[in-house]
């Protein structure tokens, strides 16, 4: 099998690429940086520029599955221009893949797997969301994910089955939210944001990779939440990180108004509450390696 991965040089993409290679699945990847193009027996890079619509169409040769992970980080101040970058990096890239495949006389692509986000679910302290939920959160990220998924759905017009993986708060040692949460706690400056009651549906990065590989192996279609079975509140997450690091939490809770001044619109990331379920992917035979937060934190922080 040969797969084409976008976002393959990022935190998640690089791990998925390695997982594919370990299973002797040839990986082709698209990159906007010509300096990142490598050519190895099972790892071949191709150039694209979604802003100009440029793409090396030979990237699709013999590819059976596309794993679409491209998307600018949301952990950066949301200026007006950067908001456009966040949206375009998801929607425009998806549109270019669709347009490019449509232009080919023949291709072998039979499965399209796209990353997505649980930010699409409405902010709530009391509701429990599964994939069947149709209400869309009114926040900026909610609208981004909706636009992203709508673009992904255009692949149905090419008769290509689609899977959308709505990823929760990814916990990883080398990137994502955990190092940012850990940093102030290490210096004795850790604090809970707001009431701390907001739900955080987390997942260990290794389990995210395994979800994608499971969907790839069994050619699953539809929407799947990539979140661990046991979500926690933000207060629980912060306290458990501090406990695992043997650090005290001395500062009072940080008010939402203060964080809005500090971070601007990006403060939404800290206060959004989505309690999301994982039963659908589990019912497809997937077994989480890290069910509980403490086990995940021990693995990531005590190495």
DAFEN-V836173 format. One record per residue. N is the residue number from 1. PHI is phi in whole degrees, -180 to 180 (999 if undefined). OMEGA is omega in degrees with one decimal (none if undefined). D_CENTER is the distance of its C-alpha to the mean C-alpha in Angstrom with 1 decimal. Layout:
BEGIN
n = <N N>
phi = <PHI PHI>
omega = <OMEGA OMEGA>
d_center = <D_CENTER D_CENTER>
END
This chain:
BEGIN
n = <1 2 3 4 5 6 7 8 9 10 11 12 13 14 15 16 17 18 19 20 21 22 23 24 25 26 27 28 29 30 31 32 33 34 35 36 37 38 39 40 41 42 43 44 45 46 47 48 49 50 51 52 53 54 55 56 57 58 59 60 61 62 63 64 65 66 67 68 69 70 71 72 73 74 75 76 77 78 79 80 81 82 83 84 85 86 87 88 89 90 91 92 93 94 95 96 97 98 99 100 101 102 103 104 105 106 107 108 109 110 111 112 113 114 115 116 117 118 119 120 121 122 123 124 125 126 127 128 129 130 131 132 133 134 135 136 137 138 139 140 141 142 143 144 145 146 147 148 149 150 151 152 153 154 155 156 157 158 159 160 161 162 163 164 165 166 167 168 169 170 171 172 173 174 175 176 177 178 179 180 181 182 183 184 185 186 187 188 189 190 191 192 193 194 195 196 197 198 199 200 201 202 203 204 205 206 207 208 209 210 211 212 213 214 215 216 217 218 219 220 221 222 223 224 225 226 227 228 229 230 231 232 233 234 235 236 237 238 239 240 241 242 243 244 245 246 247 248 249 250 251 252 253 254 255 256 257 258 259 260 261 262 263 264 265 266 267 268 269 270 271 272 273 274 275 276 277 278 279 280 281 282 283 284 285 286 287 288 289 290 291 292 293 294 295 296 297 298 299 300 301 302 303>
phi = <999 -126 -120 -113 -117 -99 72 -72 -95 -82 -56 -74 -60 -66 -73 -67 -60 -64 -64 -65 -62 -60 -99 59 -94 -70 -111 -108 -142 -103 -140 -87 -115 -62 -72 -96 -80 -116 -135 -128 -51 -118 -147 -128 -97 -140 -89 -147 -137 -58 -65 -102 81 -85 -157 -81 -65 -68 -63 -87 -58 64 -81 -101 -136 -107 -111 -102 -120 -60 170 -65 -60 -95 -90 -153 -52 -88 -72 -59 -70 -74 -59 -64 -63 -59 -70 -64 -64 -101 -75 -66 -65 -64 -63 -68 -62 -63 -60 -68 -63 -63 -77 -81 -67 -142 -159 -110 -65 -127 -162 -122 -113 -120 -68 -154 -141 -74 -62 -70 -78 -61 -64 -159 -89 -119 -83 -121 -102 -120 -63 -77 -62 -110 -72 -106 -64 -84 -72 -58 -68 -59 -69 -63 -64 -62 -63 -63 -66 -61 -69 -61 -65 -66 -69 -61 -68 -98 60 -110 -60 -123 -125 -119 -104 -84 -90 -88 -73 -81 -102 -144 -73 -102 178 81 -78 -61 -60 -71 -74 -71 -55 -67 -65 -59 -96 75 -116 -70 -155 -82 -92 63 -73 81 -82 -65 -78 -127 -90 -96 -159 -69 -58 -64 -73 -61 -59 -67 -62 -62 -68 -67 -63 -65 -61 -100 49 -73 -120 101 -101 -136 -82 -102 -141 -67 -67 -125 -66 -132 -79 -61 -62 -63 -61 -63 -67 -72 -64 -62 -63 -63 -87 57 -120 -83 -107 -102 -80 -70 -57 -89 -64 -60 -63 -68 -68 -67 -66 -72 -108 70 -62 -64 -61 -54 -59 -83 -113 -68 -125 -135 -97 -123 -96 -120 -62 -62 -71 -65 -69 -95 93 -87 -120 -69 -79 -119 -81 -114 -61 -61 -63 -66 -66 -60 -67 -87 -107 -113 -78>
omega = <175.8 179.2 173.9 -176.9 168.1 -176.9 -173.3 -179.4 177.9 -177.7 -177.6 -177.1 -179.1 179.5 177.5 177.9 179.2 178.7 177.7 -178.1 177.5 178.9 179.5 173.0 -179.5 -178.0 166.6 -179.1 178.0 179.0 177.5 -179.0 -178.4 179.7 -179.8 178.9 177.4 177.4 179.1 -175.6 -177.7 -175.2 -175.6 -178.8 178.4 -177.2 167.8 176.2 -176.6 -179.2 -178.7 -179.6 -179.2 177.5 175.9 -173.5 178.1 177.5 -177.5 -176.4 176.7 179.2 179.3 -175.5 172.2 174.2 -171.3 -176.3 -174.5 178.7 179.9 179.7 175.5 -179.5 179.9 -173.4 -174.2 170.3 178.9 -179.0 -178.3 173.4 177.6 178.4 178.9 -179.3 -176.2 -178.2 177.4 -174.6 -176.4 178.8 178.8 -179.4 179.9 177.1 179.8 -179.1 -177.8 178.0 -179.4 -177.6 -176.9 176.6 177.9 172.2 -177.2 -176.0 -176.5 -178.7 178.1 -179.7 -177.5 168.7 174.8 -176.9 178.1 177.2 179.3 -179.6 -178.7 176.4 -179.4 176.1 -172.1 -175.5 179.0 -169.4 170.4 -172.4 -178.3 179.9 -178.1 178.9 -177.2 178.0 -176.2 -178.6 177.2 -177.7 175.7 179.4 178.0 -177.8 177.9 179.2 179.2 -178.8 177.0 179.5 177.5 -177.8 178.9 179.1 174.3 -179.5 176.0 -178.5 177.1 177.5 -173.7 170.3 178.3 -176.4 179.9 -171.5 177.4 179.6 -175.6 176.5 -179.0 -178.8 -169.5 179.8 179.5 -171.3 -171.4 178.5 179.1 177.2 -177.4 -172.6 -179.9 178.7 177.7 -177.9 179.5 -176.6 179.8 179.1 175.2 179.6 179.7 179.7 -176.3 -177.5 -178.6 -177.8 175.2 180.0 -170.9 172.9 175.7 -176.0 179.4 178.3 174.5 178.8 -178.3 175.7 179.4 -179.6 177.4 178.5 177.9 -176.1 -174.6 177.7 -178.6 178.1 176.1 -177.3 177.4 174.8 174.4 178.2 177.4 -175.7 -174.4 177.0 179.5 173.4 178.7 178.7 178.7 -179.6 -177.7 -179.3 -179.5 174.7 179.4 179.6 -180.0 179.0 -176.7 179.5 177.6 169.9 -171.8 -174.8 175.6 177.2 -179.2 -178.3 179.1 -178.1 179.5 -177.6 176.6 177.1 -176.6 -170.5 -175.0 -177.0 -177.9 179.6 177.3 -178.7 -174.4 -171.2 178.9 -177.7 175.5 175.4 -166.9 -177.0 -177.5 -173.2 -174.2 179.7 177.0 178.2 175.1 174.7 -179.5 178.9 -180.0 174.9 -178.9 179.9 -172.3 -174.9 -176.8 178.1 179.2 -179.5 177.5 -178.8 -174.0 -172.2 -174.2 179.3 none>
d_center = <23.7 22.0 18.4 17.1 13.8 12.5 10.7 12.5 13.7 10.6 9.7 7.6 9.7 12.8 12.5 12.0 14.9 17.0 16.5 17.7 20.6 21.7 22.3 24.2 21.7 22.3 19.4 19.7 17.3 17.5 17.8 19.2 21.2 24.2 24.7 21.5 23.0 24.1 26.3 26.5 27.6 24.2 22.0 22.9 21.5 22.3 22.4 21.1 21.3 19.6 21.6 24.8 23.8 24.8 23.4 25.2 25.7 26.7 23.0 23.3 26.4 26.3 22.5 21.9 18.2 15.6 12.0 10.3 7.4 9.4 8.8 10.6 9.6 10.4 12.2 15.3 18.3 18.0 21.2 22.2 21.6 18.2 17.1 18.2 16.3 12.9 14.1 15.8 13.2 11.4 14.6 17.1 15.4 15.0 18.6 19.8 18.6 20.4 23.4 23.8 23.7 26.1 28.5 28.9 32.0 30.4 27.2 25.9 22.4 22.2 18.6 15.6 12.1 9.3 5.6 6.0 6.1 8.9 10.4 12.4 14.5 17.6 18.1 20.5 22.1 23.7 21.9 19.9 17.4 17.1 15.8 19.3 19.0 19.9 20.2 17.8 17.3 19.5 17.5 16.2 12.5 13.8 15.7 13.0 10.8 14.2 15.3 12.3 12.9 16.6 16.5 14.7 17.6 20.1 19.8 21.8 24.7 24.6 25.0 21.7 20.0 16.4 13.6 10.6 7.9 7.0 4.6 6.9 8.1 7.3 10.9 11.9 15.4 14.8 12.1 9.7 11.6 14.2 16.3 16.6 17.7 20.0 21.7 23.9 24.6 26.0 28.4 29.4 27.8 25.1 25.1 23.6 22.4 24.5 25.8 23.0 23.0 19.6 17.4 14.2 12.4 11.1 10.2 11.5 9.6 12.4 11.8 8.2 10.2 13.0 11.4 10.7 14.2 15.7 14.7 16.0 19.1 20.2 19.2 17.7 17.5 16.3 13.5 12.1 10.5 8.6 10.5 13.6 16.9 18.1 16.5 18.5 19.7 18.9 22.4 22.1 19.0 20.9 24.1 22.8 21.3 24.7 26.6 24.9 25.8 29.2 29.0 30.4 28.9 31.8 30.6 30.7 27.8 26.5 27.3 24.9 27.5 27.5 23.8 23.9 26.7 24.8 21.4 22.3 19.9 17.0 18.6 16.9 13.8 16.4 18.3 16.1 16.7 14.9 16.3 14.5 15.9 15.1 18.5 17.7 15.8 18.4 21.1 20.1 21.1 18.0 19.0 16.8 18.0 17.2 18.3 19.5 18.2 21.4 21.0 17.5 18.9 22.0 20.2 18.1 20.9 24.1 23.9>
END
